[in-house]
Amino acid sequence: MEEKNKNLLPHNIVLEDRKHLTVSGVMDVDSFDEMNIVALTSLGEMTVSGSNLRINRFSTDVGELAIDGEICAISYSENSREQGGFFSRIFR
């Protein structure tokens, strides 16, 4: 398990006044609109919910994502890429 974590980007979150969010350890942005942004991070899928959300900056080189808007919630779910698809979970 430790070897798996060595290749992961460090994951940090800085939220300023619920209006500016900076996240490191972001590998990709899966989807986004004014209400939700779904990003794939080194520690799983992260969903940012709110209103008037916009991606201010996204750098795949350093894995940093900057979001502006009215941020109401940040939630995580397990990284689905590591778990596999529906059938791989059934036939374990």
C-alpha positions as CSV (number, residue, x, y, z in Angstrom):
1,M,0.0,0.0,0.0
2,E,2.9,2.4,0.8
3,E,4.4,1.9,-2.7
4,K,1.1,2.8,-4.2
5,N,1.0,6.1,-2.3
6,K,4.6,7.1,-3.3
7,N,3.4,8.0,-6.8
8,L,0.5,10.1,-5.7
9,L,0.6,13.9,-5.8
10,P,0.3,15.6,-2.5
11,H,-3.3,16.7,-1.9
12,N,-4.1,19.9,-0.2
13,I,-7.1,22.3,-0.1
14,V,-7.2,26.0,0.7
15,L,-10.6,27.6,1.0
16,E,-10.8,31.4,1.4
17,D,-14.0,33.0,2.6
18,R,-16.0,30.2,0.8
19,K,-15.4,32.1,-2.5
20,H,-11.9,30.9,-3.6
21,L,-10.7,27.3,-3.5
22,T,-7.3,26.1,-4.4
23,V,-6.7,22.3,-4.6
24,S,-3.4,20.5,-5.3
25,G,-3.1,16.8,-6.2
26,V,-5.6,17.1,-9.0
27,M,-5.1,14.7,-11.9
28,D,-8.1,15.6,-14.1
29,V,-11.4,17.5,-14.1
30,D,-14.2,15.0,-14.9
31,S,-17.1,17.4,-15.3
32,F,-18.1,21.0,-14.4
33,D,-20.9,23.4,-14.6
34,E,-22.1,26.4,-12.5
35,M,-23.4,24.2,-9.7
36,N,-20.8,21.3,-9.5
37,I,-17.2,20.6,-10.3
38,V,-16.0,16.9,-10.2
39,A,-12.2,16.5,-10.1
40,L,-10.2,13.3,-9.9
41,T,-7.5,13.8,-7.2
42,S,-4.7,11.6,-5.9
43,L,-7.0,10.6,-3.0
44,G,-10.3,10.0,-4.9
45,E,-13.0,11.8,-6.7
46,M,-13.8,15.2,-5.2
47,T,-17.0,17.1,-5.9
48,V,-17.3,20.8,-5.2
49,S,-20.9,22.1,-5.0
50,G,-22.2,25.7,-5.0
51,S,-23.4,28.4,-7.2
52,N,-21.7,30.5,-9.9
53,L,-18.7,28.1,-9.9
54,R,-16.0,28.6,-12.5
55,I,-12.6,27.2,-13.0
56,N,-10.1,30.0,-12.7
57,R,-7.0,27.9,-13.3
58,F,-6.2,24.2,-13.9
59,S,-2.6,23.0,-14.4
60,T,-2.0,19.4,-15.2
61,D,1.8,19.9,-14.9
62,V,1.6,20.7,-11.2
63,G,-1.9,19.2,-10.5
64,E,-3.4,22.5,-9.2
65,L,-7.0,23.6,-9.6
66,A,-8.4,27.0,-8.6
67,I,-12.1,27.6,-8.4
68,D,-14.1,30.8,-7.8
69,G,-17.7,31.1,-6.8
70,E,-20.0,30.5,-3.9
71,I,-18.8,27.2,-2.4
72,C,-21.3,25.3,-0.4
73,A,-19.9,21.8,0.0
74,I,-16.8,19.7,-0.8
75,S,-17.3,15.9,-0.8
76,Y,-15.2,12.8,-1.7
77,S,-16.0,9.4,-3.0
78,E,-13.6,6.5,-3.6
79,N,-11.5,6.6,-6.7
80,S,-13.5,4.5,-9.2
81,R,-10.5,4.0,-11.5
82,E,-8.8,1.9,-8.8
83,Q,-11.9,0.0,-7.9
84,G,-12.6,-1.1,-11.5
85,G,-16.0,-1.3,-13.1
86,F,-19.3,-2.8,-12.1
87,F,-18.4,-6.3,-13.2
88,S,-15.0,-6.4,-11.6
89,R,-16.6,-5.6,-8.2
90,I,-19.2,-8.4,-8.6
91,F,-16.7,-11.1,-9.7
92,R,-14.1,-10.6,-6.9
